[in-house]
Amino acid sequence: MKGKVIGDILVLKNHVDNPQELLHIPGVNRVVRLGRIKGLQREPDVEVVLGEGTETIHRENHCQYKLDVARIMWS
């Protein structure tokens, strides 16, 4: 399993057989799978695997970022 936690969302690149097991990762409440990147604005094709919604608040270096993983790329 290769992925990245953004806020409370785990973003995966590959298919997962049992996504329920991923909820045991601390801080993860939702799981999405990242598909192809499309368009001039490089919007990702995202499939919600577990949970609802794609908006989250990501905390990093004493800053908070409200973002939608289905609309932007975050690295």
C-alpha positions in Angstrom: 0.0 0.0 0.0 1.5 3.3 -1.1 -0.3 6.5 -0.2 -0.3 9.8 1.6 -2.3 11.2 4.4 -3.7 14.7 3.7 -5.8 15.9 6.7 -7.9 12.9 7.6 -8.0 11.5 4.1 -5.7 8.7 2.9 -4.9 9.2 -0.8 -4.0 5.9 -2.5 -2.7 5.3 -6.0 -3.6 1.6 -6.4 -6.7 -0.5 -5.7 -7.0 -1.9 -2.1 -8.8 -5.2 -1.4 -10.0 -4.4 2.1 -10.2 -0.6 2.7 -11.7 -1.1 6.2 -8.2 -2.1 7.5 -6.9 1.3 6.5 -9.1 3.0 9.1 -6.7 1.7 11.8 -4.0 4.2 10.6 -4.0 7.0 13.2 -5.9 10.1 11.9 -7.5 8.4 8.9 -11.3 8.7 8.6 -11.7 8.5 4.8 -9.9 6.8 1.9 -9.8 7.9 -1.7 -8.1 6.4 -4.8 -6.3 8.8 -7.1 -6.8 8.1 -10.8 -5.4 10.0 -13.9 -4.6 13.7 -13.9 -6.6 15.6 -16.5 -6.9 19.0 -18.1 -4.7 22.1 -18.3 -5.3 22.8 -14.6 -4.2 19.3 -13.7 -7.3 18.2 -11.8 -7.1 14.7 -10.4 -9.7 12.0 -11.1 -10.6 10.8 -7.5 -12.8 7.9 -6.4 -14.1 7.9 -2.8 -13.4 4.4 -1.5 -14.4 4.8 2.1 -16.2 7.6 3.9 -17.9 10.7 2.5 -16.6 13.9 0.9 -13.2 15.0 -0.3 -12.7 18.3 1.6 -10.3 18.3 4.6 -8.2 20.5 6.7 -4.5 19.7 6.5 -2.1 20.9 9.2 1.5 21.4 8.5 4.2 23.7 10.1 1.7 25.5 12.4 -0.5 26.3 9.4 -3.9 25.0 8.4 -5.0 24.5 4.8 -8.6 23.8 3.8 -8.6 21.8 0.5 -10.5 19.4 -1.6 -8.4 16.4 -2.8 -10.7 16.0 -5.7 -9.9 19.4 -7.1 -6.2 20.1 -6.4 -2.9 18.3 -6.3 -1.1 18.4 -3.0 2.5 17.4 -2.3 
